[in-house]
Amino acid sequence: MTQKNYKHFQLETDADNIAWLSIDKANASANTLNRELVDELDSILDELETERPRGLVILSAKSGSFIVGADINEFTTIKSTEQARELIRRGQSVINRIEGLRFTTVALIHGHCLGGGLELVLGCDYRIAEDGVKTRLGLPEVRLGIHPGFGGAARLPQLIGAPAAMDLMLSGRAISARAAKRLGIVDFAVPDRQLKDAARSVVQKPPHKKPLPFWKSATNHGLVRPLLAKILRKKVAAKAPKNHYPAPYALIDLWARHGGNKQAMLQGEELSVAKLVLGDTAQNLIRVFFLQEKLKSLSKNPFQATRVHIIGGGVMGGDIAAWCALRGMQVTVQDRQEATLAKVIQRAAKLYKKKLKKPRLVQEVLDRLTPDKNGLGIAQADVVIEAIFENVEAKQNLYREIEPQMKPGALLATNTSSIPLDVLSDCLSDPARLVGIHFFNPVAMMQLVEIVSADNTDPEVIAKATAFTRQIDRLPLPVTSTPGFLVNRVLMPYLLEAVVLESEGVSPQVIDKAALDFGMPMGPIALADTVGLDICLAVAETLSQSMNVDVPERLRSLVESGKLGKKSGQGFYRYPAKKKGKPEIEKPGKGDYFPPDIQDRLMLRMLNEAQACLREGVVSDRDMLDVGIIFGTGFAPFLGGPIHYIESQNTEALLEKMRHMHESHGERFTPDASWTSVG
Ligand code: NAI
């Protein structure tokens, strides 16, 4: 047995002459592919070619993952297409070399095997994955505005057939070891303890590989590709327009043109990814990726909660409780009404079935969620989250009652969406202990959580709330306790402008289309219906007391007539029971009234409010503002956030538009004082 250590690898050759190459990127918690690592791998391959072991097993020395992808930091250093092409060629060439080795190669996969990591293992003869919950395989490149470039687009459709391969590459989703086995991406999915034995026996007696069934391989045929490509383009168009997200279309075009020819595909990948990576969409999506990482890194306090107590089992409290239990905590949930608590458990069970599928796992999580009408959990809880009615007196009465029962050092948080923290904390014997942990609806889908603090909030409490938010896998955004905090404040003027447009006779479809054309994932009218018009009205009314917003009569009248949006079956749109919550939305008709300034009216109100929040210091800086609005409102990620968007435009022209709007539509378009200082 011999062992050699390199900077990022260890190579061990055992008594059977099998070489075990462990990837262990220096000074990193996970393996990512960068130039240095790829160069080192290349030189190890030189040695292996001379040594000719019986077989090569590639594995990861990191505990939680195999290779999580290419090093995205490197993407930001690329300055020219030529430089990008060179980097891609380098990656492709080392994988081609692995593929060309004249002895059996096996990849042993555990944990995340994503992007460039999966492309690397596609160069091996065999792939064995650990059959465990942490194993995830995928090609998420489209999420960063590019597509696989290290041979993934060339190899995967050949390996498993085009429909499944394109689905994975176009969606960017990651799959389990078992799903990968079913699709044919990995040859074996085995438990952890059998991984090494499985690899050894594959090297010693390489199993016969079944060819891809005819009906799958036919999907790559030159006559089939154009037809399939047409279907794929249509499918993608329903989700991501080409002018906003060019990568999936580039991938489909590439495969349609060269799908049967590996060499041409590899060259096409190089050219296409090099072009995409320097484009605005990819650069902005990469920026969003780093901003998201920045939010994750805000959690520095070692606080770890074990027990959480939620008070108020309504829309928010119930879902927060369910989510915390799903993330591993012991949760007690308190409400005045038994019936409400029963509903919390029902909703939670539904969520867990969807997420966990296996009844045993569902039951495990349900066992951690306990209805607690009398609040017995308060005294043991590390975190108490209040999510009762939006009413100062009710909340204060509750705090007075629970403060003496709470453990010292336990976190007391409110989910209030509009009441200033210092007003609420006034009744506490220690007002500095109250913090806002403001979730968005639906809790299980919305990653962002605002961490709200007042001037007197204890910094230690804020740090603990931030750590807790990460513990439950949400993104913490620190904001000041000013009306609407960040997200609702920026969102509301945009939603209200949509309501004003609708009351002027513009159809909801036309309004929503204008926002979708800008790049919003959902139109403002559909969004208002989803959030609930009563909730919109309540937030708008609160904001109207402190901001330049008028509450449109139309919103009030809809709420008064019981039309609350999706939840009541009707809001601006109708939601017939037979369509299971889907709205009846017709496409805008030719005769529809389409005001020429509709998109500006909607978006400028949002951008203007974003500017105001930045100037007032609601968040600490422009990055926090951009990431908050992207994750809190869905603001077109490919534009990199509202402030980034403003700065990338001709600001003078935007300001001119604002002035023009101000003249024609009134006070609500008054440009924020900061407009003159940007650009
Ligand atoms: P909800 O009306 O659905 O639920 C409130 C629940 O609290 C009810 O089940 C009620 O029985 C219970 N409750 C009231 N007083 C109580 C008390 N003293 N002890 C125990 N239980 C009590 O309200 P929702 O929508 O869940 O809102 C709760 C809080 O979350 C509010 O502060 C709201 O501003 C905030 N919020 C709401 C969002 C939404 O979209 N609904 C979004 C973000 C925050």
Residues whose N, C-alpha, C, O or C-beta is under 5 A from the ligand:
A	BS01	NAI	I311 G312 G313 G314 V315 M316 G317 Q334 D335 R336 Q337 T340 A387 I388 F389 E390 L398 N415 T416 S417 F439 F440 N441 V531 I535
